Amino acid sequence: MANEFEVELDNDIKLEEPKKYKVFLLNDDYSTMDFVIDVLIKVFRKSQDEATKIMLNIHNKGKELCGVYTHEIASTKVAQVKVLAREKGFPLKAVMEEE
C-alpha cells in the first residue's frame, strides 16, 4: 500500500542581501602615520600604496572609509583595530556605520 503525501512549498521565499556596514578610521593627534598604515595593511588587507593614500585622507579629512562588510566582519575589524591600538598605546579608533 503506497502512502501519498502532499507537500506545499512556499514559492514566495525572498532572500535578502545582508546589510552592509562601512568601516572608517578616525584621525587623532597621537597615532603615528606608520602605525595607521600598518593597521590598514594588516586589518583591512590594503597594499602599501592604498594604505598610504587612505592614511593621508584620514589625516587631512578626519576620517576615511577602509571597507564595506557584513555586520559581523565590520565589528570584528573595529575590534581588531582597538586591540592593535591598545597594544601600541595609540588612541586610533575605527567606527562602523550602516550603509
Residue pairs with C-beta under 8 A, 6 or more apart in sequence:
18 70
18 71
19 70
19 71
19 98
19 99
20 68
20 69
20 70
20 98
20 99
21 68
21 69
21 70
21 71
21 74
21 75
21 96
21 97
21 98
21 99
22 65
22 67
22 68
22 74
22 96
22 97
22 98
22 99
23 44
23 65
23 66
23 67
23 68
23 69
23 74
23 77
23 78
23 94
23 95
23 96
24 63
24 64
24 65
24 66
24 94
24 95
24 96
24 97
25 36
25 39
25 40
25 54
25 58
25 63
25 64
25 66
25 81
25 92
25 93
25 94
26 58
26 62
26 63
26 92
26 93
26 94
26 95
27 58
27 59
27 61
27 62
27 63
28 90
28 91
28 92
28 93
30 90
30 91
31 85
31 90
31 91
31 92
32 90
33 55
33 59
35 85
35 88
35 90
35 92
36 51
36 55
36 58
36 92
37 48
37 51
37 52
37 55
39 81
39 84
39 85
39 92
40 46
40 50
40 51
40 54
40 55
40 66
41 47
41 48
41 51
42 84
43 66
43 77
43 80
43 81
43 84
44 51
44 66
44 67
44 77
46 54
46 66
54 64
54 65
54 66
55 64
57 64
58 64
63 95
66 77
66 94
67 74
67 77
68 74
68 99
69 77
71 96
74 96
75 96
77 94
77 96
78 94
78 95
78 96
81 92
81 93
81 94
82 93
82 94
84 92
85 91
85 92
85 93
